[in-house]
Amino acid sequence: MSEQCRLFGTELRRIRLSAGISLAGLAGMVHYSKGYLSKIETGRKQPVPALARVCDSELGAGGELTKLVPETSSEAPPPSEEDDEVWSMGFARDGTSRLRTVDRRSLLAAGAVSAVSLDTAASGSPAMTERSLEIFRTMFGQFRELGQTANHAVVLPALLAHTQTLRELAKQATSRDRTEVLSLGSRYAEYAGWMAQEAGEERTALWWTARAAEMADAVGDQDSAEYTWVRRALFALYRNDARRTIELARQARGRGSAPRTRALALQREAQGHALAGDHYSCMRILDRAREAHGSASALTPLALGTTNLVDPVAMVTGWCLHDLGRPGEASSVLDREIQRVPAQASRSRARYGVRRALAHAAAGNVDHACALTDRLLDTVDTIESATVTTDLRRLDRTLARFRGNSAVKELVPRLTQSLRARIG
């Protein structure tokens, strides 16, 4: 028996008995079996963070149980230190793709950088015109739309090429144009980082996020530079590192931050507090995020963060409530908000749809969770999102507690097939 098992089991039993709740009663409240909870209380079973959070919530333990079973965070891959390195995407004969690094000289020799930059360098003509910039702005909006409906293998090759082109063009631009080019290039680089994270390529994603910060800093684009901290915090969130998520999100809230950037940073910080099981801090930060979001300017094609949620703070609230061990409350919020996501925003609908199904499963609404998941799996398979797959695995583990349920039995083969495709 490990010390953690003994401590958690003893404390859970003490709090349960103090509340006058039987083991069977607690089992019905948290949707874990009586036998499993008995093994937890006697130290014969290792407690998991999800159980700690839901017991904390149902027993009103004020985070004491959650503190005894912290999430195990995975270590971030080290970012590349090579400044002149460029990420490219190669394709094998079987049609599969992979991200790889090449140095800038090799990339130029292979003709991988757009002919636009090479031609302007040779002719000595201005590297960029307002019309060219407008085309790149339009294409950025199109890349974001494509990223909602297609997987990374479709989006990343062209996105990386255009991002690298803007980096090259900035070196040739006049001082007047350089600010616009680098600011736009920062948005491309940040989105390339997001798509790389969706591909499950964290080292690549961190590299492009760092390039986005460099370009934004070079021209004093404070909002874009600060938003890269929100993106870094997302990596920590998916590594289950609550403390680092909070720290990085706070880095994004500098003096003079635009309301939208501040709202996005506060939402990410709230997710960190939820992961830590701190309900009070999470709700307090979400209130501040709601206030900042209300002051934010209207969305544009170049807007930072998601543009597919009518009320992003409400959606994040639903996300946080699940992590706080309040799946019933979470499912009610997510049920409402998912209806407001545009039908064409497949990636967003999959992300929050799987989280919604996870909340319903954790709340004991197993048949409904299975029905929701079954409707989502074709979309999940199409977009091939590494982050969505993280929640899909959590959903698989949650449904395993109800293996005798007929809806679970019917769903498992299809769910297993989808998860195996992600691993393969």
Secondary structure, DSSP 8 states (H G I E B T S, - for coil): --HHHHHHHHHHHHHHHHTT--HHHHHHHHT--HHHHHHHHTTSS---HHHHHHHHHHHT-TTHHHHHS-------------TTEEEEEEE-TTS-EEEEEEEHHHHHHTT-S-HHHHHHHHH---S--HHHHHHHHHHHHHHHHHHHHS-HHHHHHHHHHHHHHHHHHHHHS-HHHHHHHHHHHHHHHHHHHHHHHHTT-HHHHHHHHHHHHHHHHHTT-HHHHHHHHHHHHHHHHHTT-HHHHHHHHHHT--TT--HHHHHHHHHHHHHHHHHTT-HHHHHHHHHHHHHHHHH-----TT-SS-SS-SSHHHHHHHHHHHHTT-HHHHHHHHHHHHTTS-TT-HHHHHHHHHHHHHHHHHTT-HHHHHHHHHHHHHHHHHH--HHHHHHHHHHHHHHGGGTTSHHHHHHHHHHHHHHHHHH-
